[in-house]
């Protein structure tokens, strides 16, 4: 993160990337959308808002490409057209420009924030409904309308990210499966492969990737 600019309340993190050689980057689903400005070595800069990812992605970069991004809070809604216009398509990309743009065109419904916070910790959807004091249908409607994902997506993503981070330790896989609410080790393996593109044993051989799961995000 930059020390020069205090991020707006609806931003979680400021990140930068520079490709020294042609490469791909493994990006785990984190429940967030990012405002990204890519400055290619050749060509004009471009700004965009990333989609809410449902699986691990591997964007490619050419040598000399640079990117800067601001990770928005889970559930944040963005007026993408206004945001790109404020940044002039990517020409304005210093820390102050990004922060000002977010403050102007990014919002977060308080009900959505409360629901996502609850789902992040709830062991089951029924627990979340009870704690929030809403019906299953009401919660489904709210999140589907505001985030384009239902409660099960958010609950499962939080569980998978917590479990994947725990792979950095030495606990047996069967223990991790039980600890994180999976039916068994096979269930955990299927779920982590779905979200992160690799089985738990393979993920344990990818410490750099697992370390990225500690960055500010959803769960």
HELIX and SHEET records of a PDB file:
HELIX    1   1 UNK A   80  UNK A   86  1                                   7    
HELIX    2   2 UNK A   88  UNK A   90  5                                   3    
HELIX    3   3 UNK A   95  UNK A  105  1                                  11    
HELIX    4   4 UNK A  110  UNK A  121  1                                  12    
HELIX    5   5 UNK A  125  UNK A  132  1                                   8    
HELIX    6   6 UNK A  136  UNK A  147  1                                  12    
HELIX    7   7 UNK A  151  UNK A  166  1                                  16    
HELIX    8   8 UNK A  173  UNK A  179  1                                   7    
HELIX    9   9 UNK A  185  UNK A  196  1                                  12    
HELIX   10  10 UNK A  200  UNK A  203  1                                   4    
HELIX   11  11 UNK A  207  UNK A  212  1                                   6    
SHEET    1   A 4 UNK A  11  UNK A  18  0                                        
SHEET    2   A 4 UNK A  66  UNK A  72 -1                                        
SHEET    3   A 4 UNK A  34  UNK A  39 -1                                        
SHEET    4   A 4 UNK A  46  UNK A  49 -1                                        
SHEET    1   B 2 UNK A  23  UNK A  27  0                                        
SHEET    2   B 2 UNK A  57  UNK A  61 -1                                        
SHEET    1   C 2 UNK A  77  UNK A  78  0                                        
SHEET    2   C 2 UNK A 106  UNK A 107 -1                                        
END                                                                             
